[in-house]
């Protein structure tokens, strides 16, 4: 869950900074805009963060990569063991 929250925070912050860069022409009106629309902007950012965090969390549940290292180690041990199923899959060598 913390990875989804971190990723959502990074995406929302990057998007917010991009929008602020594009709206630099409105810099002299920032106090008026924040006074009138500050709660709406904060609410929209909050809702966007929650939706994005939920989406990223759901995607992390669909693609579980938590124990991937342990699974790959298990496969490696299974391949290199003496009773391996894969011992007949060696590359044939040419005999002269």
Order of alpha helices (4+ residues) and beta strands (2+ residues): alpha-alpha-alpha
